[in-house]
Amino acid sequence: MDKFKTQVFVPKDYVDSCLPAKVNTSGVAAFDPKTLLKALDSSLSDLLRHRRKIQSKIDDLEDEAMASESARLRKLSDLTATMEDVQASFLSLEAHLGEVGKTAIRIGEQLETIDKQRSRAAEARDLIQFYLDFNRESPSLLDSFKQSSADAEAQTAVISRRLTAIAKEIDVPGTEMARVNIERFSELFERELLERFDHAYRENSVEKMNPCAKILSDLNGGGSCIQAYVNQHEFFLFQPTDHGVISSGTHAIELDRGLERLYSKVRQICPKEWEMISAIFSNAVMVMRTFIQRIFAQSIQAEMERVFNDAAEESDLHYLSVMAVTHTATAELVKDLQKFDKQIIGAKTKEEGISATLERCFDDIFVPYVDGDRYLTMENESFTSMMKELISVFTNYVVLRKRLKQKGVRVGNVGTYLSGKDPTSTVAGQVGQLLNSFGVDVARSPATPESTVPEEHGLPSLDTGIKLFQLHLDSVKRCQQMSKPADLPRNCNILFRSFVETFGKEYLLASLNMAVEDHQTPDQRSEPDLSCLELVQVTNDFLHMLQMHFQTAVIPTVLPSPTIHREVVIVKNDFISNVENSINNLLQKILEEIQGWTSTLLAKQRKADFRPKDDAVVAVTAVCHQVCEYMDKLYGQISASVSGANLELLLAEVGTCIHTQLLGHLKKYTFSHTGAQVLEVDLNAYSEATRAWKIPTLTERFEILRDIGRVFTVPPEELPFLLNDGPLGRIEYALLQPFLVNRSDWSKVQKSDLFGRRRI
């Protein structure tokens, strides 16, 4: 059995152990298996016997285990029933304890109520005794109680406050003396405490000021104590001595030096004062609010009124600029103090601090200046008057022009003074100045000094226009600072309408209308005056500036109100549409004058120019030379006054008109063979003149004109090829026939059969 109890049982090893020792097979005797069989048979018998014995033990153990399990289950069932009984008992006990607890709570509440009633009854008894004592001529009971202990003063303050309230409510005959004595006692007590507080304040003793402030707070709310503390504060003795507004440029105005020092002092004193107030007063937040209100109502308001009065004496614009700068600086001061309130006061007290008081003080201090439409009215009037002052020279010209025309005096065309001057010399610098005012960094170019003011001749100048834009930009910035968010879109809408009315209608459109009026009755006997083209370029620059100004300065202020935003866009679009219509009318008049003068030049053409003698020298005709010189002059004048896409469009229109006139011109004359050569030279000159304009479509038109001119130069036998397969093959024969009939040999050509293949 010991062999079977090993941890690792190996059957092969067990069988080997049961066999006898191995027989030496090196000898003569052969191997005998019977010996081994006997040994194995004996071992097998032993194994079977052990098996029966082990199986018997296993059966006994299983019976014992089943019996033990049955006993365990019975015991577990008994324990479960017992635990359920215990749990039920506990639940019952808990319910009973809950009822007992509720009863105890009711008893406690009743005892507390009784105690309160007892305390109130005791307090009422004491108050009645004190009140009856005060109804005598020489009351001394409360005064004696006040001096009875160290804490008696605080209790006396509470009793005195209650007696004062009772005396005000009781109106019984015979109690007049009580009311008088109570008031006298309260006044004497308050005076005594205030004297002690004042003495402690002068000694700068926080330990002595704190109990006085607490007792006064119990006596009458502490208002007198707070006023005494605030009134004699050294800050309110501070008077700025350095005054004056600092100007760092034409438009930039800095804060008054006195206000700047005052605001710096406020930023320094508030944190220090909060530490002192929180150590003295139990209601420190309320005291801090009173201190802040006093700063705004006394120090800041007085200094602000002085600054505004000085600014108003200088000009309305200066007054508005100083007000806006002061408003911004005051708003920054309020934000700094609100930040201090959130980080220090709010973190310490866990309650609403001085932020609401600061906002109310900030609003109240500017009410006299911005209440209702007071600010907007002044801003709009100042803005309008400044614009009118800037364009006063132009306005005077308009008025003088009307008076002279009424008297029948002829007035020179708008812009005639520009003859001989490069009108674009200062455009780049002035546009750059405006872009810099919008915040766009562009290179500045030195302005060329002008010998005369454009407005004196009815022409708006970029310099004045930029100043007008800058005025509106400054007004919008001030409006953003001074207006409430809800009123900002409406106020900026009013300012923009004033800007469009003055700058747009009274300045720009008036100049365009005068220019159109000057060109209503052109004189075709003299060369047209194109100096007004400068006005077109200036107007175009103004429109670009207006678009940029509108997007950067106006749109952001009116976006919060969709209705006002739509109105402003309509006003702007209507104005631009009116300006564009005026420009189109002016350009149309200019084109008509150019066309009229070209017709005058072409009318000088003699029929003999195109029917010279056969031995005559072929050269450019005098009329062609004059027209080409005029075309070169046109290009110089137009390119000097107009630029960009407008230049290309205007040159294309002028060239198309001249091209149309030349087509009509060719139909008026009969061309001999030599005259056709003269015509070819003229057409080449016209084409070269327009080629310098660098307009591809115009160059193509004049190339076709040269091809049409070949109708007169080619021999008759080459006409079919020219008209059918050549460059003119794309043109209808009916359009070319008016030119063909002007050949001197056309009657002979027509009788021939050269055009038999041509379908007419």
Secondary structure as UniProt FT lines:
FT   TURN            2..5
FT   HELIX           11..18
FT   TURN            25..26
FT   HELIX           34..134
FT   HELIX           141..146
FT   TURN            150..151
FT   HELIX           152..169
FT   TURN            173..174
FT   HELIX           176..203
FT   HELIX           206..220
FT   TURN            221..222
FT   HELIX           223..231
FT   HELIX           234..237
FT   HELIX           257..280
FT   TURN            282..283
FT   HELIX           284..294
FT   HELIX           295..300
FT   HELIX           301..314
FT   HELIX           316..340
FT   HELIX           341..345
FT   HELIX           346..349
FT   HELIX           355..370
FT   TURN            372..373
FT   HELIX           374..390
FT   HELIX           392..406
FT   TURN            407..408
FT   TURN            414..415
FT   HELIX           416..418
FT   TURN            419..420
FT   TURN            423..426
FT   HELIX           427..437
FT   TURN            438..439
FT   HELIX           454..457
FT   HELIX           462..482
FT   TURN            485..487
FT   HELIX           488..499
FT   HELIX           500..509
FT   HELIX           510..518
FT   TURN            524..525
FT   TURN            531..532
FT   HELIX           533..549
FT   HELIX           550..554
FT   HELIX           555..558
FT   TURN            559..560
FT   HELIX           562..602
FT   TURN            603..604
FT   HELIX           607..610
FT   TURN            614..615
FT   HELIX           622..641
FT   HELIX           644..666
FT   TURN            667..668
FT   HELIX           673..691
FT   TURN            692..694
FT   HELIX           696..713
FT   HELIX           716..718
FT   HELIX           719..724
FT   HELIX           727..730
FT   HELIX           733..740
FT   TURN            741..742
FT   TURN            744..745
FT   HELIX           746..751
FT   TURN            754..757
//
